[in-house]
């Protein structure tokens, strides 16, 4: 988990759950090191599934201690396009709506197509259950933010350097 803090207080407001694989030496292997292999071998949905499961475990542990926070959980484009996994994913989320206030699904801007009917259907179903979304790795800022919000996106993540270099 990586804390997301408010400034200037530096108080933890959210956490982002990242997937890491432990090496046989006890170190950590980052997604940049394994993602291509995972794509080629069809393991992305399994990794997303484990990340979601771990996010739910951590949320329940946090809530047991009466802490109020939310966790951002990354969902890959492979998961969005995997119809079999999506059915199970939606069924699980429908059965656990108590998580909706604390679990935010995060998508990379380049991975999400808001003109794709299957994608918008999934987002609409999750949004109706109270789940919120985040757009990560935003580089294209000339978008309709009202439309993004209408699809359930409440957060966007933009590199500060991207904002500082813009002149318009």
C-alpha positions as CSV (number, residue, x, y, z in Angstrom):
1,X,0.0,0.0,0.0
2,X,1.2,3.5,-0.8
3,X,-0.4,6.3,1.2
4,X,-1.9,9.3,-0.6
5,X,-1.6,12.3,1.6
6,X,-3.2,15.7,1.8
7,X,-1.0,18.7,1.8
8,X,0.3,20.6,3.8
9,X,-0.8,18.3,6.7
10,X,0.6,15.1,5.1
11,X,-2.3,13.2,6.6
12,X,-3.1,9.9,4.9
13,X,-6.4,10.3,3.0
14,X,-6.2,7.3,0.7
15,X,-4.0,4.3,-0.1
16,X,-3.2,2.8,-3.5
17,X,-2.7,-0.9,-3.7
18,X,0.0,-2.0,-6.1
19,X,0.9,-5.4,-7.2
20,X,4.5,-6.6,-6.5
21,X,5.9,-10.1,-6.9
22,X,8.4,-11.3,-4.3
23,X,11.6,-12.8,-5.7
24,X,13.2,-16.0,-4.4
25,X,15.8,-13.7,-2.7
26,X,13.0,-11.9,-0.8
27,X,13.2,-8.7,-2.9
28,X,10.4,-7.1,-4.9
29,X,9.8,-7.4,-8.6
30,X,8.0,-4.3,-10.0
31,X,5.3,-4.4,-12.7
32,X,7.7,-2.8,-15.2
33,X,9.8,-5.9,-14.8
34,X,7.1,-8.6,-15.2
35,X,4.2,-7.0,-17.0
36,X,5.3,-8.0,-20.5
37,X,5.7,-11.6,-19.5
38,X,2.4,-11.6,-17.7
39,X,0.7,-10.2,-20.9
40,X,2.3,-12.9,-23.1
41,X,1.3,-15.7,-20.7
42,X,-2.2,-14.5,-20.1
43,X,-1.7,-13.8,-16.4
44,X,-2.9,-10.2,-16.2
45,X,-6.5,-11.1,-15.1
46,X,-5.1,-13.4,-12.4
47,X,-2.9,-10.6,-11.1
48,X,-5.8,-8.1,-11.2
49,X,-7.9,-10.7,-9.3
50,X,-5.2,-11.1,-6.6
51,X,-4.8,-7.4,-6.3
52,X,-8.6,-6.9,-5.9
53,X,-8.7,-9.8,-3.4
54,X,-5.8,-8.2,-1.4
55,X,-7.4,-4.8,-1.6
56,X,-10.7,-6.2,-0.1
57,X,-8.7,-7.9,2.7
58,X,-6.9,-4.7,3.5
59,X,-10.1,-2.7,3.5
60,X,-11.7,-5.1,5.9
61,X,-8.7,-5.0,8.2
62,X,-8.7,-1.2,8.1
63,X,-12.5,-1.0,8.7
64,X,-12.2,-3.5,11.7
65,X,-10.1,-0.8,13.4
66,X,-12.8,1.9,12.6
67,X,-10.5,3.8,10.3
68,X,-12.2,5.7,7.5
69,X,-10.2,5.6,4.3
70,X,-10.4,4.5,0.7
71,X,-8.2,2.3,-1.4
72,X,-7.4,2.8,-5.1
73,X,-7.3,-0.6,-6.9
74,X,-5.8,-0.7,-10.4
75,X,-7.7,-2.5,-13.1
76,X,-6.0,-3.3,-16.4
77,X,-7.4,-3.1,-19.9
78,X,-7.0,-6.9,-20.1
79,X,-9.4,-7.3,-17.2
80,X,-12.0,-5.0,-18.8
81,X,-11.9,-7.0,-22.1
82,X,-12.0,-10.4,-20.4
83,X,-15.8,-11.1,-20.4
84,X,-15.6,-14.3,-18.3
85,X,-13.6,-12.5,-15.6
86,X,-15.8,-9.4,-15.7
87,X,-19.0,-11.5,-15.1
88,X,-17.4,-12.9,-11.9
89,X,-16.0,-9.5,-10.9
90,X,-19.4,-7.8,-11.3
91,X,-21.1,-10.5,-9.4
92,X,-18.6,-10.2,-6.5
93,X,-18.9,-6.4,-6.4
94,X,-22.7,-6.7,-6.4
95,X,-22.6,-9.0,-3.5
96,X,-20.2,-6.7,-1.5
97,X,-21.7,-3.2,-1.9
98,X,-20.5,-2.4,1.6
99,X,-17.1,-1.9,-0.1
100,X,-18.3,0.7,-2.5
101,X,-17.7,3.7,-0.3
102,X,-14.1,2.6,0.3
103,X,-12.9,1.0,-3.0
104,X,-12.0,3.1,-6.0
105,X,-11.2,1.3,-9.3
106,X,-8.4,2.9,-11.2
107,X,-7.9,2.8,-14.9
108,X,-5.0,4.1,-17.1
109,X,-6.3,6.7,-19.5
110,X,-4.9,4.9,-22.5
111,X,-6.6,1.7,-21.5
112,X,-10.2,2.9,-21.1
113,X,-12.4,3.6,-24.1
114,X,-15.6,5.4,-23.0
115,X,-17.0,4.8,-26.5
116,X,-16.9,1.0,-26.1
117,X,-20.3,-0.3,-25.1
118,X,-19.0,-3.2,-23.0
119,X,-16.7,-0.8,-21.0
120,X,-19.4,1.7,-20.4
121,X,-21.9,-1.0,-19.3
122,X,-19.4,-2.3,-16.7
123,X,-18.7,1.2,-15.4
124,X,-22.4,2.0,-15.3
125,X,-23.2,-1.2,-13.4
126,X,-20.5,-0.6,-10.9
127,X,-21.3,3.1,-10.6
128,X,-25.0,2.3,-9.8
129,X,-23.7,0.1,-6.9
130,X,-21.9,3.2,-5.6
131,X,-18.3,2.3,-6.7
132,X,-16.2,5.2,-7.9
133,X,-13.4,5.4,-10.5
134,X,-10.1,7.1,-11.0
135,X,-8.3,8.0,-14.3
136,X,-4.6,7.4,-13.9
137,X,-1.6,8.4,-16.1
138,X,-3.6,11.2,-17.8
139,X,-1.7,12.8,-20.6
140,X,-4.6,13.8,-22.8
141,X,-6.2,16.7,-20.9
142,X,-8.4,17.9,-23.8
143,X,-11.3,15.7,-22.7
144,X,-14.9,16.2,-21.6
145,X,-14.6,16.1,-17.8
146,X,-18.4,16.3,-17.4
147,X,-18.7,13.1,-19.5
148,X,-15.9,11.5,-17.4
149,X,-17.8,12.3,-14.2
150,X,-21.1,11.0,-15.8
151,X,-19.3,7.7,-16.1
152,X,-18.5,7.6,-12.4
153,X,-15.0,9.0,-12.5
154,X,-14.4,11.1,-9.4
155,X,-10.6,11.3,-9.4
156,X,-7.9,12.0,-12.0
157,X,-4.2,11.6,-11.6
158,X,-2.0,13.9,-13.7
159,X,1.8,14.3,-13.3
160,X,2.6,17.8,-11.9
161,X,5.1,18.2,-14.8
162,X,2.2,17.7,-17.3
163,X,0.3,20.6,-15.7
164,X,3.3,22.8,-15.3
165,X,4.3,22.6,-19.0
166,X,0.8,23.4,-20.3
167,X,0.4,26.9,-21.6
168,X,-3.4,26.9,-22.4
